[in-house]
């Protein structure tokens, strides 16, 4: 089978590049929401829904598209998501080119929401990439590979938040959308050229029987194979309360990360009056730090005793303190340390959650990962409108008071992790229990 294409490192590079490009819409909406608010006379709540729209599709679509990977290997669902995101961004470019600003009326708000939801499909490539990369790498190397995929890919919104305001000044609104559409298109093309399914899926596509495909792929070094129906895995994990406990924690930290990436440009600009470029830079500090420290959080979880729970507890305490500082900050110099603490806490806890998934739900790891990754990311859609209500009710002061949402989320998350820690079952000794086939086949 010399015709088999791709290598693990090539596929890791392609998936990371595709995920990085697919994150474009989140930062784009966050940086341009103020423009739409001005010409369409939108309320803070409506702006909150607008900046959160990409996160809606980007979170919910992770669940079914993650299941699709088990039947095709990842390349097809990855390309479909990137193509849908391209359609959404192309539609936004046309709206801006032909209607902005004089003809962009409040009646077109539903259209902007719909196009934003389409644009956000690129974020759902996260779950597809996680599964695709896992199939390429043996278990001993998966941790490093997945950390690189998630860490580097999640750097995108921070870098975009910094670059987009500069582009808006130099290229204008339509020019910026055109440039970002071109970037997403280039990322899609590169993924199409470089991205490959793991060898087992390539063999099945060519009509090789499943057992023979497994043997050939295993000889080449493939370790993981699809475990049959993910629907059953989703059903089993949904019946376990620990799955929903982890969904809540990930909703707080990763959903909060997506929410703040979209909300912070408006916060810095509207509350402290800084320029759009400086607001983008401050948002980039938060986003890049949250993403980069996620790798360190994974290493800490591996090293600490009861590492997943203890790392999550420590991280949520840091996050809660950062949110308290942001709630009371009336000067930029006070808000910046709060932002940094939020970034550290959220980034480290994001890593700890996926350390806990196979530990807490070993009988249905794949299904649990789908629920946690998909519904947890939904926080990026829910939280910005809630913060918008604070601005609507309290005026400008509401930009600071709105961060009390993260205080409550973090404190409840602490209680959840504490319960997980003290209901943890003792580790199974080797030879006592044979893992379910699904656990062996899929992380």
C-alpha positions in Angstrom: 0.0 0.0 0.0 2.6 2.5 -1.1 -0.2 4.8 -2.3 -1.1 5.7 1.3 -0.5 9.4 1.8 0.5 11.6 4.7 2.5 11.4 7.9 1.5 12.1 11.5 3.5 15.3 11.6 2.1 16.5 8.3 -1.4 15.8 9.4 -0.8 17.6 12.8 0.5 20.6 10.9 -2.5 20.6 8.6 -5.1 20.3 11.3 -3.5 23.0 13.4 -3.4 25.3 10.4 -7.0 24.6 9.6 -8.2 25.2 13.2 -6.1 28.4 13.4 -7.7 29.7 10.2 -11.2 28.6 11.2 -11.0 30.8 14.4 -11.1 33.9 12.2 -14.7 34.9 12.7 -14.6 35.1 16.5 -12.1 37.9 16.7 -13.5 39.5 13.5 -16.9 40.0 15.1 -15.5 41.2 18.3 -13.4 43.9 16.6 -16.2 45.1 14.3 -19.3 44.9 16.6 -18.9 48.6 17.5 -19.2 49.5 13.8 -22.5 47.7 13.4 -23.7 49.1 16.7 -23.1 52.7 15.6 -24.8 52.5 12.2 -27.7 50.1 13.2 -28.3 51.7 16.7 -28.1 48.3 18.4 -28.6 47.9 22.2 -25.8 46.4 24.3 -27.8 43.1 24.5 -28.1 42.9 20.8 -24.4 43.5 20.4 -23.8 40.8 22.9 -25.8 38.3 20.8 -24.0 39.5 17.7 -20.5 38.9 19.0 -21.6 35.6 20.5 -23.2 34.3 17.2 -20.1 32.5 15.9 -19.7 30.7 19.2 -23.2 29.2 18.9 -22.4 27.1 15.8 -18.8 26.7 16.8 -19.8 24.9 20.0 -22.9 22.9 19.1 -21.5 21.6 15.8 -18.6 20.0 17.7 -20.7 17.2 18.9 -22.1 15.8 15.5 -19.0 16.6 13.5 -16.8 14.8 16.1 -19.0 11.7 15.6 -18.6 12.1 11.8 -14.8 11.7 12.2 -15.3 8.1 13.3 -16.7 7.2 9.9 -14.5 9.2 7.6 -11.3 10.1 9.4 -11.8 13.8 9.7 -10.8 15.3 6.4 -14.3 15.6 5.0 -16.0 17.1 8.1 -13.0 19.5 8.5 -13.5 20.8 4.9 -17.2 21.1 5.2 -16.9 23.3 8.4 -14.3 25.5 6.7 -16.5 25.8 3.6 -19.5 26.9 5.7 -17.4 29.4 7.5 -16.2 30.8 4.1 -19.9 31.2 3.0 -20.7 33.1 6.1 -17.7 35.5 5.8 -18.3 36.0 2.1 -21.9 36.9 2.9 -20.8 39.4 5.5 -18.3 40.9 3.0 -21.2 41.4 0.5 -23.4 43.0 3.2 -20.6 45.4 4.2 -19.6 46.2 0.6 -23.1 47.0 -0.7 -25.0 48.1 2.4 -22.6 49.6 4.9 -23.1 52.2 6.4 -26.1 54.1 5.0 -28.3 51.1 4.0 -27.5 48.9 6.9 -30.8 49.2 8.9 -31.9 47.4 12.1 -34.1 45.2 10.0 -31.0 43.4 8.7 -29.9 42.4 12.2 -31.3 38.8 11.8 -29.2 38.5 8.6 -26.1 39.5 10.4 -26.8 37.0 13.1 -27.3 34.2 10.6 -24.1 35.0 8.7 -22.3 35.2 12.0 -23.5 31.7 12.9 -22.3 30.4 9.6 -18.9 32.1 10.0 -18.5 30.4 13.4 -18.6 26.9 11.9 -14.8 27.1 11.6 -14.4 27.0 15.4 -16.1 23.5 15.4 -13.0 22.2 13.6 -11.5 21.8 17.1 -13.3 18.6 17.9 -12.7 17.3 14.4 -9.0 18.1 14.7 -8.7 16.5 18.2 -10.1 13.2 16.8 -8.1 13.3 13.6 -4.8 14.0 15.3 -5.5 11.2 17.9 -5.9 8.6 15.2 -2.5 9.5 13.7 -0.4 9.4 16.9 0.3 6.5 19.4 -0.8 7.0 22.9 2.7 7.8 24.2 2.8 10.8 21.8 -0.8 12.0 21.9 -0.5 14.3 24.8 2.2 16.4 23.2 0.5 16.4 19.8 -2.9 17.4 21.1 -1.3 20.1 23.3 0.4 21.6 20.2 -2.8 21.4 18.2 -5.0 23.0 20.9 -2.4 25.5 22.2 -1.2 26.8 18.8 -4.6 26.8 17.3 -6.1 28.7 20.2 -3.5 31.4 19.7 -5.5 32.6 16.7 -8.1 34.8 18.4 -5.5 36.7 20.3 -3.3 37.4 17.3 -6.4 38.3 15.3 -7.6 40.6 17.9 -4.3 42.5 17.6 -4.1 42.5 13.8 -7.7 43.3 13.0 -7.8 46.8 14.4 -4.6 47.6 12.5 -6.3 46.3 9.4 -9.4 48.3 10.0 -7.4 51.5 10.2 -5.4 50.8 7.0 -7.8 48.8 4.9 -11.2 49.9 6.2 -14.1 47.6 7.2 -14.7 46.0 3.7 -11.0 45.7 3.0 -10.4 44.0 6.4 -13.2 41.5 5.7 -11.8 40.8 2.3 -8.3 40.2 3.7 -9.7 37.9 6.4 -11.8 36.0 3.8 -8.7 35.5 1.7 -6.8 34.2 4.7 -9.5 31.7 5.6 -9.7 30.6 1.9 -5.9 30.1 1.9 -6.1 28.1 5.1 -8.9 26.0 3.6 -6.9 25.3 0.4 -3.7 24.4 2.4 -5.7 22.0 4.6 -7.2 20.4 1.5 -3.7 19.9 0.1 -1.9 18.7 3.3 -4.7 17.2 5.5 -4.9 13.5 5.3 -7.0 10.8 7.1 -5.2 8.2 9.1 -4.2 5.1 7.2 -7.1 3.0 8.4 -9.6 5.4 6.9 -7.6 5.7 3.6 -7.7 1.9 3.3 -11.4 1.7 4.0 -12.0 4.3 1.3 -10.3 2.0 -1.2 -12.5 -0.8 -0.3 -10.2 -2.8 2.0 -12.1 -4.9 4.6 -12.0 -3.5 8.2 -9.9 -6.3 9.7 -7.3 -6.2 6.9 -7.3 -2.3 7.1 -6.6 -2.5 10.8 -3.8 -5.0 10.3 -2.1 -2.8 7.6 -2.6 0.4 9.5 -1.3 -1.2 12.8 1.8 -2.4 11.0 2.4 1.2 9.9 2.1 2.4 13.5 -1.5 3.5 13.9 -2.7 2.9 17.5 -6.3 4.0 17.6 -9.3 2.8 15.6 -13.0 3.7 15.5 -15.0 1.9 18.1 -18.3 1.6 16.2 -21.2 3.8 17.2 -20.5 7.0 18.9 -24.2 7.4 19.5 -24.1 4.8 22.2 -21.0 6.5 23.7 -22.9 9.8 23.8 -25.9 8.0 25.4 -23.8 6.3 28.1 -21.8 9.4 29.0 -25.0 11.5 29.1 -26.3 9.3 31.9 -23.2 10.0 34.1 -23.4 13.0 36.3 -19.7 13.5 36.2 -20.0 14.3 32.4 -22.2 17.2 33.2 -19.9 18.3 36.1 -17.1 18.6 33.6 -19.3 20.3 31.0 -20.0 23.0 33.6 -16.3 23.5 34.4 -15.4 23.7 30.7 -18.4 26.1 30.1 -16.8 28.3 32.7 -13.3 28.3 31.5 -13.2 27.6 27.7 -16.7 29.1 27.1 -15.5 32.0 29.1 -12.4 32.3 27.0 -14.4 32.5 23.8 -16.8 35.0 25.3 -14.0 37.3 26.6 -12.1 37.1 23.3 -15.2 38.6 21.6 -16.2 40.9 24.5 -12.9 42.5 25.6 -12.4 44.7 22.5 -15.7 46.4 23.3 -14.9 46.5 27.0 -11.5 48.2 26.7 -12.8 50.6 24.0 -16.1 51.6 25.6 -15.2 51.5 29.3 -11.7 53.0 29.3 -11.9 54.8 26.0 -8.7 53.4 24.5 -8.2 53.2 20.8 -9.3 50.2 18.8 -5.7 49.2 18.1 -4.8 49.3 21.9 -8.1 47.5 22.7 -7.0 44.8 20.3 -3.6 44.6 21.8 -5.0 44.2 25.3 -7.4 41.5 24.1 -4.5 39.7 22.4 -2.5 39.7 25.7 -5.4 37.8 27.3 -6.1 35.4 24.5 -2.5 34.5 23.7 -1.6 34.0 27.4 -4.7 31.8 27.9 -3.8 29.6 25.0 -0.1 29.4 25.6 -0.4 28.5 29.3 -2.8 25.7 28.4 0.3 23.6 27.5 1.8 24.2 30.9 -1.5 23.4 32.6 -1.4 20.0 31.0 2.1 19.3 32.2 1.1 20.4 35.7 -1.9 18.1 35.7 0.4 15.2 34.8 2.8 15.9 37.7 0.6 16.8 40.6 -0.9 14.1 42.8 -4.6 14.0 41.9 -3.4 16.4 39.2 -6.6 17.0 37.3 -8.7 18.0 40.4 -5.9 19.9 42.2 -4.9 21.8 39.1 -8.5 22.7 38.3 -9.1 23.9 41.9 -5.9 26.1 41.9 -6.8 27.5 38.4 -10.4 28.3 39.4 -9.2 30.2 42.5 -6.9 32.3 40.3 -9.7 32.9 37.9 -12.1 34.0 40.7 -9.6 36.5 42.0 -9.1 37.9 38.5 -12.8 38.3 38.1 -13.1 40.1 41.5 -10.4 42.5 40.4 -12.1 43.2 37.1 -15.4 43.8 38.8 -14.0 46.6 41.0 -11.5 48.1 38.5 -12.1 51.7 37.6 -8.6 52.3 36.1 -6.9 50.4 33.3 -3.8 49.8 35.4 -6.0 47.8 37.9 -8.0 46.0 35.2 -4.9 44.6 33.4 -3.7 42.4 36.3 -7.3 41.1 36.6 -7.3 40.2 32.9 -3.9 38.4 33.3 -5.2 36.4 36.3 -8.3 35.4 34.3 -6.1 34.2 31.4 -3.9 32.1 33.7 -6.8 30.5 35.5 -8.9 29.8 32.4 -6.0 28.4 30.4 -4.7 26.1 33.1 -8.2 24.8 33.9 -8.9 24.1 30.2 -6.0 21.6 30.3 -7.1 20.1 33.6 -10.6 19.3 32.3 -9.4 17.1 29.5 -7.1 15.4 32.0 -10.2 14.6 34.0 -12.4 13.3 31.1 -10.9 9.8 30.7 -10.5 9.5 34.5 -14.0 10.4 35.4 -15.9 8.8 32.5 -13.7 5.8 31.4 -16.6 3.8 30.1 -17.5 6.4 27.4 -14.5 8.7 26.8 -15.4 9.6 23.3 -19.0 10.6 24.1 -17.9 12.5 27.2 -15.3 14.4 25.2 -18.0 15.4 22.7 -20.4 16.7 25.3 -17.7 18.5 27.2 -16.1 20.1 24.2 -19.4 21.0 22.5 -21.6 22.2 25.3 -18.7 23.6 27.3 -17.8 25.9 24.4 -21.5 27.1 24.4 -20.5 29.5 27.2 -19.0 31.7 24.4 -22.6 32.3 23.2 -24.4 32.6 26.5 -22.0 34.8 28.5 -21.6 37.9 26.3 -25.4 38.7 26.2 -25.5 38.3 30.0 -22.7 40.9 30.3 -24.6 43.0 27.8 -27.6 43.1 30.2 -25.3 44.6 32.9 -24.4 47.4 30.5 -28.0 47.9 29.5 -29.2 48.2 33.1 -26.2 50.0 34.7 -24.8 52.1 31.9 -21.0 52.3 31.4 -20.3 51.0 34.9 -22.0 47.8 33.8 -18.9 46.9 31.8 -17.1 46.3 35.0 -20.0 44.9 37.1 -20.7 42.3 34.4 -17.5 40.4 35.4 -19.3 39.3 38.5 -20.7 36.6 36.3 -17.2 35.0 36.2 -17.0 35.2 40.0 -20.2 33.1 40.4 -19.2 30.7 37.6 -15.7 30.1 39.1 -17.1 29.6 42.7 -19.7 27.1 41.5 -17.0 25.4 39.4 -14.8 25.0 42.5 -17.7 23.3 44.3 -18.1 20.9 41.4 -14.4 20.0 41.2 -14.3 19.5 45.0 -17.1 17.0 44.7 -15.3 15.2 41.9 -12.2 15.0 43.9 -13.9 13.4 47.0 -16.0 11.0 44.9 -13.0 9.9 42.9 -12.9 6.1 42.6 -9.6 4.4 43.4 -7.4 3.5 40.4 -7.9 0.1 39.0 -4.9 -2.2 39.4 -3.5 -3.8 36.3 -5.2 -7.0 35.5 -8.3 -6.3 37.6 -10.5 -4.9 34.9 -10.3 -5.0 31.1 -11.2 -1.6 29.6 -14.3 -1.4 27.4 -13.5 -1.6 23.7 -14.5 2.0 23.2 -12.0 3.2 25.8 -9.2 1.3 24.1 -10.2 2.6 20.7 -10.9 6.2 21.3 -9.8 8.7 23.8 
